[in-house]
Amino acid sequence: MLLNIISSSGGEIMRVDIQVSEVRRLLSDIGADLEDLEESRTDLADAAVRLQEAVTGCAGLDTEVSRVHEDIFRADTTDIMIRCNNAVQGTAQAVSEYLAGDEEMFQNAQHAAASGEYWTPPQHGIRQSKAVA
């Protein structure tokens, strides 16, 4: 789907060709990657527990291992996953809205074409339609 972005002065700023099927495929791939990241996050938590158990009794080292895991590793990976998921969901919603808007524009064009009226540019801020003879 081709999207032309026009400036307020009427000049074309850029043209974007959105390949919806490719965007959806990419979102699906990223979703699978996020699932893998969740498994890795679980593996990291398990490794932190094993490390903490291994250093038990080492003058506060077990406490520091736990603190580093809770304050840094777990918090950071959770934040990363939330941000990635929000980006994926937001992009998917934007694509759906884009397609819905494209369909609405198509329906409006069909309706206008069937009505026998055509649009003329506004003159002095007044919009006019004229019937086709």
C-alpha positions in Angstrom: 0.0 0.0 0.0 1.4 3.3 -1.1 1.1 6.3 1.3 1.9 9.8 0.1 2.6 12.4 2.8 1.7 15.9 1.6 2.8 19.1 3.2 0.2 21.8 4.2 1.4 23.8 1.2 0.4 20.9 -1.1 3.9 19.7 -2.0 4.7 16.0 -1.5 7.1 15.4 1.4 7.7 11.7 1.0 6.2 8.5 -0.4 6.1 5.4 1.8 5.2 1.9 0.5 3.9 -0.2 3.4 4.1 -3.9 2.7 1.5 -5.1 5.2 2.2 -8.8 4.7 5.9 -8.2 5.4 5.1 -6.1 8.5 2.9 -8.8 9.8 5.5 -11.5 9.2 8.1 -9.4 11.0 5.8 -8.9 13.9 5.2 -12.6 14.1 8.9 -13.3 14.1 9.5 -10.8 16.8 6.7 -12.4 18.9 8.6 -15.7 18.7 11.8 -13.9 19.7 10.0 -12.4 22.7 8.9 -15.9 23.7 12.6 -17.0 23.5 13.6 -14.0 25.6 11.1 -15.1 28.3 12.7 -18.5 28.4 16.2 -16.9 28.6 14.9 -14.7 31.4 13.8 -17.8 33.3 17.2 -19.4 32.7 18.9 -16.3 34.1 16.8 -16.4 37.3 17.5 -20.1 37.7 21.3 -19.5 37.3 21.1 -16.7 39.9 19.5 -19.0 42.4 22.1 -21.7 41.7 24.9 -19.1 42.1 23.4 -17.8 45.3 23.2 -21.4 46.6 26.8 -22.0 45.6 28.1 -19.0 47.5 26.0 -19.6 50.6 28.0 -18.8 53.7 30.6 -16.6 51.9 30.3 -13.5 54.0 27.5 -11.6 52.3 28.3 -12.7 48.8 25.0 -14.7 48.6 23.1 -11.5 49.6 25.0 -9.5 46.9 24.2 -12.1 44.2 20.6 -11.9 45.1 20.6 -8.1 45.1 22.3 -7.9 41.7 19.8 -10.3 40.3 16.8 -8.6 41.7 17.9 -5.0 41.2 19.6 -5.3 37.8 19.1 -8.4 35.8 15.5 -9.1 36.6 14.4 -5.5 36.4 16.3 -4.7 33.2 15.1 -7.8 31.3 11.5 -7.2 32.5 11.7 -3.5 31.2 13.2 -4.7 27.9 10.5 -7.2 27.4 7.7 -4.7 28.3 9.1 -2.2 25.8 9.5 -4.7 23.0 6.0 -6.1 23.6 4.6 -2.6 23.6 6.4 -1.8 20.3 5.1 -5.0 18.7 1.5 -4.4 19.9 1.6 -0.7 18.9 2.9 -1.5 15.4 0.3 -4.2 15.0 -2.5 -1.8 16.0 -1.1 0.9 13.7 -1.2 -1.6 10.7 -4.8 -2.6 11.6 -5.9 1.1 11.8 -4.0 1.8 8.5 -5.9 -1.0 6.8 -9.2 0.1 8.3 -8.7 3.7 7.1 -7.7 2.4 3.6 -10.9 0.4 3.5 -13.0 3.3 4.7 -11.4 5.6 2.0 -12.2 3.0 -0.6 -15.8 2.7 0.5 -16.2 6.5 0.5 -14.7 6.8 -3.0 -17.1 4.1 -4.3 -20.0 5.9 -2.7 -19.0 9.2 -4.1 -18.5 7.8 -7.6 -21.9 6.1 -7.4 -23.6 9.3 -6.2 -23.1 11.2 -9.5 -21.5 14.1 -7.7 -17.9 15.2 -7.9 -15.9 17.4 -5.6 -14.7 20.8 -6.6 -12.0 22.6 -4.7 -13.2 25.1 -2.1 -13.6 28.7 -3.1 -13.2 31.2 -0.3 -13.5 28.5 2.3 -16.8 27.1 0.9 -16.9 23.5 -0.2 -19.1 22.7 -3.1 -20.4 19.6 -4.9 -22.0 19.5 -8.3 -24.1 16.9 -9.8 -22.9 15.2 -13.0 -25.3 15.6 -15.9 
